[in-house]
Amino acid sequence: MNLFLTSFLVVFPLALKLGLGFFLRKVRIISSQSFKEFNKLTFILFLPILLFNNIYQGDIQNDFKGDLIIFSLISISLIFFLLMFIIPRIEKANPKRGVLIQAVTRSNFILFGIPVAQALYGKEALGQASIMVSVAVPLMNTLSVIALQTFNGKKVKLTKILIEIAKTPIIIAAFSAYVLALTGIRLPEFIEQFIAELASIATPIALIILGGSVTFQHLSSHRRQLLIGMSAKLVIVPLLGVTGAILMGFRNESLVILMALFSSPTAVSSYAMATQMGGDSDLAGLLVVFTTFTSIITIFFITFALLAMHLI
């Protein structure tokens, strides 16, 4: 019963915030257009501040786990190359191929990984989770662009991709936090307090906005691709990734972070990227919606299983 309750308490706050956002849009307290604007604000301001604060206030010497970082980067790369081999053989349409590969490779770890890690291990796990965000997100973004460009017929310009990724607010925030933390430079106390206050509301706001941003349109013409993407993202990748992590000896906070990395739903920003790069935007949006809500169930069962095996 305790295992069930612990697993429930990990995912229920996530589900509640998503549901609140969905409810607010349904009853039109906040319009769909406003949710889009708030979503942009979240990724430009709130989430970068959250990441900055967690790294800045953490203990990098203890939080930086080289084996954890290496395993995650190798795993993400292997998943990507496996998808680049398999997806073209089961999907004929190029716009859908790139979107499927992106959806499975790119996870919404910053919104789901950090809360899950904190729910199970408190503030002690925030530093590790935030460092993981700072290294995994650039790789996932780069691989996603390569996939989308490969199947839209355009030549992949890796230098341009890396420059654009380096300019994103999340990466700038992480880099700034590393500089301050490693040099020992401290911000004025009132600035630290201001940043901490904004960071404390970042995850709740982001999840509410995410719940209010999803729609269920264009489902009938994408059922097969949706099934493929959801199965790969929420079942196959977590099963392979978490099993590999266990076999490599990861436990407790490190295993929770890897579990969240592999089992988190498709990143919300993947929809915008697919739209900009000639992918099937309708399919991209559906994958974000359905993996987001279904992941609440799969994360619950994965958490329950790991707790039952005394691995976390």
C-alpha positions in Angstrom: 0.0 0.0 0.0 2.9 2.4 0.8 4.4 1.7 -2.6 1.2 2.5 -4.3 0.7 5.7 -2.3 4.3 6.9 -3.0 3.9 6.2 -6.7 0.5 8.0 -6.7 2.0 11.0 -4.9 4.7 11.3 -7.5 2.3 11.5 -10.5 -0.9 13.0 -9.0 0.4 16.5 -8.6 1.5 16.4 -12.3 -1.9 15.2 -13.4 -3.7 17.7 -11.3 -1.8 20.7 -12.8 -2.3 19.4 -16.3 -6.0 18.8 -15.6 -6.4 22.3 -14.2 -4.9 23.9 -17.3 -7.2 21.8 -19.5 -10.2 22.8 -17.4 -9.3 26.5 -17.6 -9.2 26.4 -21.4 -12.4 24.4 -21.6 -14.4 26.8 -19.5 -12.7 29.7 -21.4 -11.3 31.4 -18.3 -8.2 31.6 -20.4 -8.3 31.6 -24.2 -6.3 29.3 -26.4 -4.4 32.3 -27.7 -3.5 33.3 -24.2 -2.2 29.8 -23.4 0.1 30.0 -26.5 1.5 33.3 -25.2 1.9 32.0 -21.7 3.6 28.9 -23.1 6.1 31.1 -24.9 6.8 33.1 -21.7 7.3 29.8 -19.8 10.0 28.6 -22.1 11.7 32.0 -22.4 11.6 33.0 -18.8 10.3 30.7 -16.1 12.0 27.4 -17.0 15.4 29.0 -17.7 15.2 30.7 -14.3 14.3 27.4 -12.7 17.3 25.7 -14.3 19.6 28.6 -13.4 18.5 28.5 -9.8 18.9 24.8 -9.3 22.4 24.8 -10.8 23.5 28.0 -9.1 22.2 26.9 -5.6 23.4 23.4 -6.0 26.7 21.7 -5.3 28.3 21.0 -8.7 31.1 18.9 -7.4 28.6 16.5 -5.8 25.8 16.9 -8.3 27.8 16.4 -11.4 27.9 12.6 -12.0 30.1 11.8 -15.0 28.8 8.2 -15.4 25.2 9.4 -15.3 25.9 12.1 -18.0 27.8 9.7 -20.3 25.2 6.9 -20.0 22.4 9.4 -20.8 24.1 10.9 -23.8 25.1 7.5 -25.2 21.6 6.2 -24.7 19.9 9.1 -26.4 22.2 8.8 -29.3 21.6 5.0 -29.6 17.9 5.5 -29.5 18.1 8.2 -32.2 20.2 6.0 -34.6 18.0 3.0 -34.0 14.9 5.1 -34.9 16.6 6.5 -38.0 17.0 2.9 -39.1 13.5 1.5 -38.1 11.1 4.4 -38.7 11.7 4.7 -42.5 11.0 1.0 -42.8 7.5 1.2 -41.2 6.4 4.7 -42.3 6.4 5.8 -46.0 5.6 9.6 -45.6 8.7 11.7 -45.1 7.0 14.5 -43.1 5.7 11.8 -40.6 9.1 10.0 -40.4 11.0 13.0 -39.1 8.2 13.9 -36.6 8.0 10.3 -35.2 11.8 10.2 -34.7 11.8 13.6 -33.0 8.8 12.7 -30.8 10.5 9.6 -29.4 14.0 11.1 -29.1 13.0 14.4 -27.6 11.5 14.3 -24.1 9.9 16.9 -21.9 12.4 16.1 -19.2 12.6 19.6 -17.7 8.9 19.6 -16.9 8.5 16.0 -15.8 12.0 14.9 -14.7 12.6 17.7 -12.2 9.2 17.3 -10.4 9.5 13.5 -10.3 13.1 13.6 -8.9 12.0 16.2 -6.3 8.9 14.2 -5.3 11.0 11.1 -4.5 14.3 12.6 -3.2 13.5 16.2 -2.3 15.9 19.1 -3.1 18.9 16.8 -3.0 18.0 15.5 -6.5 17.4 18.9 -8.1 21.0 19.7 -8.9 21.6 16.4 -10.6 18.3 16.7 -12.6 19.1 20.3 -13.7 22.6 19.3 -14.8 21.0 16.5 -16.8 18.7 19.0 -18.5 21.7 21.2 -19.4 23.5 18.4 -21.3 20.6 16.2 -22.6 18.4 19.0 -24.0 21.0 20.3 -26.5 21.7 16.8 -27.7 18.0 15.9 -28.1 17.4 19.2 -29.9 20.3 18.7 -32.3 19.2 15.2 -33.2 15.6 16.3 -33.7 16.7 19.0 -36.2 18.8 16.4 -38.0 15.9 14.0 -38.2 13.5 16.7 -39.5 15.9 18.0 -42.0 16.9 14.6 -43.3 13.3 13.8 -44.2 12.3 17.2 -45.6 15.0 17.0 -48.3 17.1 19.8 -47.1 20.8 19.6 -46.4 21.7 19.4 -42.7 23.8 22.4 -41.6 25.2 21.3 -38.2 27.0 24.5 -37.5 23.8 26.5 -37.9 21.9 24.0 -35.7 24.5 24.3 -32.9 24.5 28.1 -33.0 20.7 28.2 -32.8 20.6 25.8 -29.9 23.3 27.8 -28.0 21.1 30.9 -28.3 18.1 29.3 -26.5 17.2 30.7 -23.1 17.6 27.4 -21.3 21.1 26.9 -22.5 22.1 30.5 -21.8 20.7 30.1 -18.3 22.5 26.9 -17.6 25.8 28.3 -18.9 25.5 31.4 -16.8 24.7 29.3 -13.7 27.8 27.1 -14.3 30.0 30.2 -14.6 28.8 31.6 -11.4 28.9 28.3 -9.5 32.3 27.3 -10.7 33.9 30.8 -10.1 32.3 31.2 -6.7 30.7 34.5 -7.7 27.5 35.2 -5.7 24.7 37.5 -6.7 23.3 40.1 -4.3 20.9 38.5 -1.8 17.8 40.3 -3.1 18.6 39.1 -6.6 18.9 35.5 -5.3 15.6 35.8 -3.5 13.9 37.2 -6.6 15.3 34.3 -8.8 14.3 31.7 -6.1 10.7 33.1 -6.0 10.3 32.9 -9.8 11.9 29.4 -9.8 9.4 28.2 -7.2 6.4 28.9 -9.5 8.0 27.8 -12.8 7.0 24.1 -12.7 3.4 24.6 -11.6 2.8 27.4 -14.1 4.5 25.4 -16.9 2.4 22.3 -16.3 -0.9 24.3 -16.1 0.0 26.0 -19.3 0.8 22.7 -20.9 -2.5 21.2 -19.9 -4.3 24.2 -21.3 -2.4 24.2 -24.6 -3.3 20.7 -25.8 -6.1 19.9 -28.3 -7.4 16.6 -29.7 -7.9 17.6 -33.4 -6.9 15.6 -36.5 -6.9 12.3 -34.7 -8.6 10.1 -37.2 -6.0 10.4 -40.0 -3.0 9.7 -37.7 -4.1 6.8 -35.6 -1.4 4.4 -36.8 1.4 6.8 -36.5 0.1 7.9 -33.1 0.1 4.3 -31.9 3.7 3.8 -33.1 5.0 7.0 -31.5 3.2 6.4 -28.2 4.3 2.8 -27.9 7.9 3.7 -28.7 8.0 6.8 -26.4 6.2 5.5 -23.4 6.8 1.8 -23.4 9.8 0.6 -25.5 12.2 3.5 -24.7 11.6 3.5 -21.0 11.8 -0.3 -20.9 15.1 -0.4 -22.7 16.6 2.7 -21.0 15.6 1.9 -17.4 16.7 -1.8 -17.8 20.0 -0.7 -19.2 20.5 1.8 -16.3 19.7 -0.9 -13.8 22.2 -3.3 -15.4 24.8 -0.5 -15.4 24.4 -0.2 -11.6 22.5 3.1 -11.3 20.3 3.3 -8.2 18.3 5.8 -6.1 18.5 9.5 -7.3 20.5 8.6 -10.4 18.1 5.9 -11.5 15.1 8.2 -10.9 16.6 10.9 -13.1 17.3 8.3 -15.9 13.8 6.9 -15.4 12.3 10.4 -15.8 14.5 11.1 -18.8 13.4 8.0 -20.7 9.7 8.0 -19.6 8.9 11.7 -19.9 6.5 12.6 -22.8 7.4 14.3 -26.0 8.6 17.8 -25.6 6.0 20.5 -26.2 8.4 22.6 -28.4 8.7 19.7 -30.8 5.4 20.8 -32.3 6.8 24.3 -33.2 10.0 22.8 -34.6 8.1 20.3 -36.8 5.9 23.2 -38.1 9.0 25.3 -39.0 10.9 22.5 -40.6 8.3 20.9 -42.9 7.2 18.0 -40.7 3.6 16.8 -40.2 2.6 19.4 -37.6 -0.8 17.8 -36.9 0.9 14.5 -36.0 3.5 16.4 -33.9 0.8 18.1 -31.9 -1.1 14.8 -31.3 2.0 13.1 -30.1 2.6 15.9 -27.6 -1.0 15.7 -26.3 -1.3 11.9 -26.0 2.1 11.2 -24.7 1.7 13.9 -22.1 -1.5 12.6 -20.6 -0.7 8.9 -21.0 2.7 9.4 -19.4 1.0 10.0 -16.1 -0.1 6.4 -16.1 3.2 4.9 -17.4 5.4 6.9 -15.0 3.2 5.7 -12.2 3.7 2.0 -13.0 7.4 2.4 -13.7 7.9 4.2 -10.4 5.8 1.6 -8.6 7.9 -1.2 -10.1 11.2 0.4 -9.2 10.0 1.0 -5.6 8.8 -2.6 -5.4 12.2 -3.8 -6.4 13.9 -1.5 -3.9 16.0 0.2 -6.7 14.9 3.7 -5.7 
